[in-house]
Amino acid sequence: MDALAGLLEGPRARGAFMIRACFDPPWSVRVEDRAPLTVMLMVRGDAWVLPDAGDPVQLRAGDLAIARGPDAYTCADDPGTAPQALILPGAECAHPDGRPLNGSMDLGVRTWGGSPAGGTVVFIGTYLMRGEISGRLLDALPPLLTLGADVWECPLTPLLMAEIVRDEPGQEVVLDRLLDLLVIAALRAWFSRPDGEAPGWYRALADPVVGRVLRLVQDDPAHPWTVASLAAKAGVSRAALARRFAELVGEPPMTYLTGWRLALVADALRDTDDTLEAIARRVGYGSAFALSSAFKRVYGVSPQEYRGG
């Protein structure tokens, strides 16, 4: 599995959705859903994104914005337009005073807003829950990032326009995958900017040695990896791998492996009812006891406490 796609696997499994929002000015929507990641792709018209902390950003047709939760923000045709709707956790919609909208802004299949033929159309994709694995990606992003159409052309817009209004078997799966593709394409463009500050693990993926080791660890965390076995797979000495890995990723290979395994454990504890023994086997620990000890050292609580928290 590609590492960037793997980091999105967790939030997609926890729920994601995509809608088409259509408005005619004046319009304004206050977003307080605390979603970890929301993508906004402008298809037609202009809009402003106004974060509670930070400067307003104007989006034009073809531009894309990614908002990293849980901070609230407002989307509007103009910074001075008062909010007409409130988006709450769980994709609940309400009037600004909290009264339910009761579906009054539903415009059809995955279409929402004030007018189905509105002059402003934006695709909005949201991942609903954050996990430990996806946190590695989210922590590398600013609260709000934007990509202008002048530096990045989205190849998925025509496909999204066709697919988002369909109501056929398997449609949610199609849209989930399209959302992942949209985010991956956007993040690659973001990290590839001349002034892009990509995290160490992302830059390391391009390295012929460390990138291979990262993929081995992420694809098969249950394997009894050692520095020696990883170095052999990468075709370098143990010392060379340890030095190069630490330089690019910022930590030793086995420390990274432990962190990756325990992040998988944390997500499994929250998302499944699997026994600790089963989870331990899946990520490379010999017993539930060994896993529990390692987990508590890193997270400060036992797996049982983490699951119940």
C-alpha positions as CSV (number, residue, x, y, z in Angstrom):
1,M,0.0,0.0,0.0
2,D,1.3,3.5,-0.8
3,A,2.1,5.3,2.4
4,L,0.1,8.4,1.7
5,A,-3.0,6.3,0.8
6,G,-2.4,4.2,3.9
7,L,-2.6,7.3,6.1
8,L,-6.0,8.1,4.6
9,E,-7.3,4.5,5.0
10,G,-8.1,5.1,8.7
11,P,-10.3,8.2,8.4
12,R,-12.1,6.7,5.4
13,A,-12.9,3.6,7.4
14,R,-14.3,5.8,10.1
15,G,-16.7,7.4,7.8
16,A,-16.6,10.0,5.0
17,F,-19.1,11.8,2.8
18,M,-19.1,14.1,-0.2
19,I,-21.8,16.6,-1.2
20,R,-22.3,19.3,-3.9
21,A,-23.3,22.6,-2.3
22,C,-25.1,25.1,-4.5
23,F,-25.9,28.8,-3.7
24,D,-26.8,32.1,-5.0
25,P,-25.5,35.2,-3.2
26,P,-25.9,36.2,-0.5
27,W,-25.0,33.0,1.4
28,S,-23.0,32.0,4.4
29,V,-22.5,28.7,6.3
30,R,-20.9,28.4,9.7
31,V,-19.0,25.0,10.1
32,E,-18.6,23.7,13.6
33,D,-18.5,20.0,12.9
34,R,-15.0,19.4,14.3
35,A,-14.3,17.1,11.4
36,P,-10.5,16.3,11.2
37,L,-10.3,17.0,7.4
38,T,-12.6,18.8,5.0
39,V,-11.9,19.4,1.3
40,M,-13.6,22.2,-0.7
41,L,-13.2,22.2,-4.5
42,M,-14.7,25.3,-6.2
43,V,-16.5,24.3,-9.4
44,R,-18.3,27.5,-10.2
45,G,-18.3,31.0,-8.8
46,D,-16.3,32.5,-5.9
47,A,-16.3,31.9,-2.1
48,W,-14.5,33.0,1.0
49,V,-13.2,30.8,3.7
50,L,-13.0,32.6,7.0
51,P,-11.2,30.7,9.8
52,D,-11.8,31.8,13.4
53,A,-8.0,32.1,13.7
54,G,-6.3,33.3,10.6
55,D,-6.8,35.5,7.6
56,P,-9.8,35.1,5.2
57,V,-9.0,33.3,1.9
58,Q,-10.9,33.8,-1.3
59,L,-11.5,30.8,-3.6
60,R,-12.2,31.0,-7.3
61,A,-13.4,28.4,-9.7
62,G,-10.8,25.6,-9.8
63,D,-9.3,26.4,-6.5
64,L,-9.1,23.9,-3.6
65,A,-9.0,24.3,0.2
66,I,-8.4,21.8,2.9
67,A,-9.5,22.7,6.4
68,R,-8.0,20.7,9.3
69,G,-10.2,20.4,12.3
70,P,-11.3,20.8,15.0
71,D,-11.2,24.6,14.5
72,A,-14.4,26.2,13.3
73,Y,-14.7,28.4,10.2
74,T,-17.3,30.1,7.9
75,C,-17.8,29.8,4.2
76,A,-19.6,32.7,2.5
77,D,-20.0,34.7,-0.7
78,D,-18.6,37.7,1.1
79,P,-16.9,38.1,4.4
80,G,-19.6,40.4,5.6
81,T,-22.5,38.0,5.0
82,A,-24.1,36.7,8.2
83,P,-24.3,32.9,8.6
84,Q,-27.6,31.4,7.4
85,A,-26.9,27.8,8.4
86,L,-24.8,26.0,11.0
87,I,-23.0,22.6,10.4
88,L,-22.6,20.6,13.6
89,P,-20.9,17.3,14.5
90,G,-22.5,14.3,12.8
91,A,-23.3,16.4,9.7
92,E,-26.3,17.9,11.5
93,C,-27.6,21.1,10.0
94,A,-29.3,23.9,12.0
95,H,-30.3,27.5,11.8
96,P,-27.7,29.9,13.4
97,D,-29.7,29.9,16.6
98,G,-29.6,26.1,16.8
99,R,-33.0,25.3,15.5
100,P,-32.9,22.2,13.2
101,L,-33.1,22.9,9.5
102,N,-35.1,19.7,9.0
103,G,-33.9,19.1,5.5
104,S,-35.1,22.4,4.2
105,M,-31.8,22.9,2.3
106,D,-31.7,19.4,0.7
107,L,-31.8,19.8,-3.0
108,G,-31.5,16.3,-4.3
109,V,-29.0,13.4,-4.4
110,R,-26.0,14.6,-2.4
111,T,-26.9,18.2,-3.2
112,W,-27.4,20.9,-0.5
113,G,-27.8,24.6,-0.3
114,G,-30.1,27.4,-1.4
115,S,-30.5,26.8,-5.1
116,P,-29.9,23.7,-7.4
117,A,-28.9,26.0,-10.2
118,G,-26.9,28.3,-8.0
119,G,-24.1,30.5,-9.4
120,T,-21.8,29.1,-6.8
121,V,-21.1,25.3,-6.8
122,V,-18.5,23.6,-4.5
123,F,-17.7,20.0,-3.9
124,I,-17.3,19.3,-0.2
125,G,-15.7,16.1,1.1
126,T,-15.4,15.4,4.8
127,Y,-13.6,12.7,6.9
128,L,-15.7,12.4,10.0
129,M,-13.2,10.9,12.6
130,R,-9.5,11.1,13.3
131,G,-7.4,8.1,14.1
132,E,-3.8,7.7,15.3
133,I,-2.5,6.7,11.8
134,S,-4.3,9.6,10.0
135,G,-3.0,11.9,12.7
136,R,0.5,11.6,11.3
137,L,-0.8,13.2,8.1
138,L,-3.1,15.8,9.7
139,D,-0.3,17.0,12.1
140,A,1.8,17.9,9.1
141,L,-0.8,20.2,7.7
142,P,-1.7,23.9,8.5
143,P,-5.2,24.6,9.8
144,L,-6.2,25.8,6.3
145,L,-4.3,25.2,3.1
146,T,-5.3,26.4,-0.4
147,L,-4.2,25.5,-3.9
148,G,-5.0,27.9,-6.7
149,A,-6.1,26.7,-10.1
150,D,-3.1,28.6,-11.5
151,V,-0.7,26.2,-9.8
152,W,-2.8,23.0,-9.7
153,E,-5.4,21.7,-12.1
154,C,-7.7,19.1,-10.6
155,P,-8.1,16.2,-13.0
156,L,-11.1,14.8,-11.1
157,T,-13.6,17.6,-11.5
158,P,-15.5,16.2,-14.5
159,L,-15.7,12.8,-12.9
160,L,-16.9,14.2,-9.6
161,M,-19.5,16.2,-11.4
162,A,-20.9,13.1,-13.0
163,E,-20.6,10.7,-10.0
164,I,-21.8,12.9,-7.1
165,V,-25.4,13.0,-8.2
166,R,-25.8,9.4,-9.1
167,D,-27.7,7.0,-6.9
168,E,-26.6,3.6,-7.9
169,P,-25.3,0.4,-6.1
170,G,-21.8,1.0,-4.7
171,Q,-22.0,4.7,-5.2
172,E,-20.7,5.5,-1.7
173,V,-17.6,3.4,-2.4
174,V,-17.0,5.2,-5.7
175,L,-17.2,8.6,-3.9
176,D,-15.0,7.4,-1.0
177,R,-12.3,6.5,-3.5
178,L,-12.7,9.7,-5.4
179,L,-12.4,11.7,-2.2
180,D,-9.2,9.8,-1.4
181,L,-7.8,10.5,-4.8
182,L,-8.7,14.2,-4.6
183,V,-6.9,14.5,-1.2
184,I,-3.8,12.6,-2.3
185,A,-3.5,14.7,-5.5
186,A,-3.9,17.9,-3.5
187,L,-1.4,16.9,-0.8
188,R,1.2,15.8,-3.4
189,A,0.8,19.2,-5.0
190,W,1.0,21.0,-1.6
191,F,4.1,19.2,-0.4
192,S,5.8,19.6,-3.8
193,R,5.7,23.4,-3.7
194,P,9.1,25.1,-3.7
195,D,8.4,26.4,-0.2
196,G,6.5,23.2,0.8
197,E,7.4,21.9,4.3
198,A,6.7,18.2,3.9
199,P,7.1,16.0,6.9
200,G,10.2,13.8,7.2
201,W,8.3,10.6,6.5
202,Y,6.9,12.0,3.3
203,R,10.2,13.2,1.9
204,A,11.8,9.9,2.9
205,L,9.3,8.0,0.6
206,A,11.3,9.3,-2.4
207,D,14.5,7.9,-1.1
208,P,15.4,4.5,-2.7
209,V,16.5,3.0,0.6
210,V,14.4,4.6,3.3
211,G,11.3,4.7,1.1
212,R,11.5,1.0,0.6
213,V,11.9,0.3,4.3
214,L,8.9,2.5,5.1
215,R,6.7,0.6,2.7
216,L,7.9,-2.7,4.1
217,V,7.0,-1.7,7.6
218,Q,3.7,-0.2,6.7
219,D,2.6,-3.0,4.4
220,D,3.5,-5.8,6.9
221,P,3.8,-4.5,10.5
222,A,3.3,-8.1,11.9
223,H,6.6,-9.3,10.3
224,P,9.4,-9.7,12.9
225,W,11.4,-6.9,11.4
226,T,14.9,-6.1,12.7
227,V,17.3,-3.4,11.5
228,A,19.3,-6.2,9.9
229,S,16.4,-7.7,8.0
230,L,15.2,-4.3,6.8
231,A,18.7,-3.4,5.7
232,A,19.0,-6.6,3.8
233,K,15.8,-5.9,2.0
234,A,17.0,-2.4,1.1
235,G,20.4,-3.7,0.0
236,V,22.5,-1.6,2.5
237,S,24.3,-2.3,5.8
238,R,22.6,-2.0,9.1
239,A,24.7,1.1,10.0
240,A,24.0,2.8,6.7
241,L,20.2,2.2,7.1
242,A,20.1,3.4,10.7
243,R,22.0,6.6,9.8
244,R,20.0,7.3,6.7
245,F,16.7,6.5,8.2
246,A,17.3,8.8,11.2
247,E,18.5,11.6,9.0
248,L,15.4,11.5,6.8
249,V,12.6,10.4,9.1
250,G,13.9,11.9,12.4
251,E,13.9,8.7,14.4
252,P,15.5,5.2,14.3
253,P,13.9,2.5,12.2
254,M,12.7,0.4,15.2
255,T,11.3,3.4,17.0
256,Y,9.3,4.2,13.8
257,L,8.1,0.6,13.6
258,T,7.0,0.6,17.2
259,G,5.1,3.9,16.8
260,W,3.4,2.6,13.6
261,R,2.4,-0.7,15.3
262,L,1.0,1.0,18.3
263,A,-0.9,3.6,16.2
264,L,-2.5,0.7,14.4
265,V,-3.4,-0.8,17.8
266,A,-4.9,2.4,19.0
267,D,-7.1,2.7,15.9
268,A,-8.2,-1.0,16.2
269,L,-9.1,-0.5,19.9
270,R,-11.4,2.4,18.9
271,D,-12.8,1.0,15.7
272,T,-13.3,-2.8,16.4
273,D,-14.3,-5.2,19.1
274,D,-11.3,-7.5,18.4
275,T,-9.6,-9.0,21.4
276,L,-6.3,-7.6,22.5
277,E,-4.7,-11.0,21.6
278,A,-6.0,-10.8,18.0
279,I,-4.8,-7.2,17.6
280,A,-1.4,-8.2,19.0
281,R,-1.0,-10.9,16.5
282,R,-2.0,-8.6,13.7
283,V,0.6,-6.0,14.4
284,G,3.5,-8.2,15.4
285,Y,3.4,-8.7,19.2
286,G,3.8,-12.1,20.6
287,S,1.1,-11.8,23.3
288,A,-1.5,-9.4,24.7
289,F,0.7,-8.9,27.7
290,A,3.7,-7.7,25.6
291,L,1.4,-5.4,23.6
292,S,-0.2,-4.0,26.7
293,S,3.1,-3.2,28.3
294,A,4.4,-1.4,25.2
295,F,1.1,0.4,24.7
296,K,1.1,1.8,28.2
297,R,4.7,3.0,28.0
298,V,3.8,5.1,25.0
299,Y,0.2,6.1,25.6
300,G,0.2,6.3,29.4
301,V,-2.9,4.1,29.8
302,S,-3.6,0.4,29.3
303,P,-5.3,-0.7,26.0
304,Q,-8.5,-1.4,28.0
305,E,-8.5,2.1,29.4
306,Y,-7.8,3.6,26.0
307,R,-10.7,1.6,24.5
308,G,-13.1,2.7,27.2
309,G,-12.0,6.3,27.2
